[in-house]
Amino acid sequence: MIDEDMINKITENLIASLKSNSLNLKMAKEIIEKAEGKAEEIKVAAVITIVDEGGNLIATHRMDDSMLISIPASLNKAYTAIALKMSTEKLYDLVLPGKPFYGLESIESGKICVFGGGIPIIKNECFIGAIGVSGGTLEQDILIAKYALI
């Protein structure tokens, strides 16, 4: 005898557990809001981008007076962070001449960005996406991105 209620409950729990390790627009907006608050606090006009686990755009937020170059830079920082599952800050030293990833930034038609400000988003030990911040100094971009994820 099949218990339909039990099957439905198991199915709901399975779907809920799969969704808990994904990044959605609501979560992206919350992260962006925190990043924007920190950017305003330190007086940086930034562009903040959130991508999913496949490097696909979820949301980009361009603050007033931010530089146009910050739009693709923030996306590329986020893409790089999730594609390599590491912060772009750590990657910088690895792409210098003679280092293990020298030349990496020439891959993916310019999508790889080795400037600080891209950080993977991890939930329940799974990489679910990344944030990319561009608009200030490297130190400011890193600070804003890190703050948004705490």
C-alpha positions in Angstrom: 0.0 0.0 0.0 1.4 3.4 -1.1 1.1 6.2 1.4 0.6 9.3 -0.9 1.1 11.7 2.0 4.4 10.2 2.9 5.6 10.4 -0.8 4.5 14.0 -1.0 6.3 14.9 2.3 9.5 13.2 1.1 9.3 15.0 -2.3 8.7 18.4 -0.6 11.7 17.8 1.8 14.0 16.8 -1.1 13.0 19.8 -3.2 13.5 22.1 -0.1 16.9 20.7 0.6 18.0 21.2 -3.0 16.8 24.8 -3.0 18.6 25.6 0.2 21.9 25.4 -1.6 21.1 27.8 -4.4 21.3 31.5 -4.7 18.1 33.4 -5.7 17.2 37.0 -6.5 15.9 37.7 -3.1 19.3 36.6 -1.5 21.2 38.5 -4.2 19.3 41.7 -3.3 20.0 41.3 0.4 23.8 40.9 -0.4 23.7 43.9 -2.7 21.9 46.0 0.0 24.7 45.2 2.5 27.4 46.0 -0.1 25.8 49.3 -1.0 25.5 50.3 2.7 29.2 49.7 3.2 30.1 51.5 -0.1 28.1 54.5 1.0 29.7 54.4 4.4 33.2 54.6 2.9 32.1 56.9 0.1 32.7 54.7 -2.9 30.4 54.7 -5.9 30.5 51.0 -6.7 28.9 48.5 -9.0 27.9 45.2 -7.3 27.2 42.1 -9.3 25.9 38.7 -8.1 26.2 35.5 -10.2 24.9 32.0 -9.6 27.0 28.8 -9.3 27.3 28.7 -13.1 28.6 32.2 -13.4 25.3 33.4 -14.8 24.1 36.9 -13.9 21.5 37.2 -11.1 21.7 40.9 -10.4 23.9 44.0 -11.0 23.5 47.2 -9.1 25.2 50.4 -10.3 25.4 53.1 -7.7 25.0 56.8 -8.8 28.3 58.3 -10.2 30.0 54.9 -10.5 32.4 54.5 -13.4 31.2 52.7 -16.5 34.2 50.4 -16.6 33.0 49.1 -13.2 30.0 47.4 -14.8 32.0 44.7 -16.7 34.7 44.7 -14.1 32.2 43.7 -11.3 30.7 41.0 -13.5 34.1 39.6 -14.5 35.3 39.6 -10.8 32.2 37.6 -9.8 32.5 35.2 -12.7 36.2 34.6 -12.0 35.5 34.0 -8.3 33.0 31.3 -9.0 34.7 29.8 -12.0 37.9 29.3 -10.0 36.2 28.9 -6.6 38.6 31.4 -5.1 38.7 35.1 -4.4 40.2 37.3 -7.1 42.4 38.8 -4.4 44.2 35.5 -3.9 44.3 34.9 -7.7 46.4 38.0 -8.4 49.7 36.5 -7.0 49.1 33.3 -8.9 49.0 34.9 -12.4 52.3 36.8 -12.1 55.1 35.7 -14.5 56.7 32.5 -13.4 53.7 31.6 -11.1 51.3 28.6 -11.7 48.5 30.4 -13.4 50.5 32.9 -15.5 48.5 33.8 -18.6 45.2 32.6 -17.1 43.6 36.0 -17.7 43.9 35.5 -21.4 41.4 32.6 -21.2 37.6 33.1 -21.7 37.8 36.2 -24.0 38.7 38.6 -21.2 36.1 37.3 -18.7 38.9 36.4 -16.2 39.6 39.3 -13.8 42.5 39.1 -11.3 41.8 42.3 -9.4 40.5 42.0 -5.9 36.8 42.3 -5.2 35.4 39.0 -6.4 34.5 36.4 -3.7 32.7 33.1 -4.0 29.5 32.7 -2.0 29.5 29.5 0.0 26.5 28.0 1.8 26.5 24.6 3.6 30.0 24.0 2.2 28.7 24.4 -1.4 29.7 27.1 -3.9 26.4 28.8 -4.8 27.6 31.9 -6.6 29.8 34.9 -6.2 29.9 38.7 -5.7 31.9 41.1 -7.7 32.5 44.7 -6.6 34.2 47.4 -8.6 34.4 51.2 -8.2 37.0 51.9 -5.5 40.5 50.9 -4.8 41.3 47.2 -4.7 41.2 47.4 -0.9 37.9 49.2 -0.9 36.3 46.7 -3.4 37.6 43.8 -1.2 36.2 45.4 1.9 32.8 46.0 0.4 32.5 42.4 -1.0 33.7 40.8 2.3 31.3 42.9 4.4 28.4 42.0 2.1 29.0 38.3 2.8 29.2 38.4 6.6 
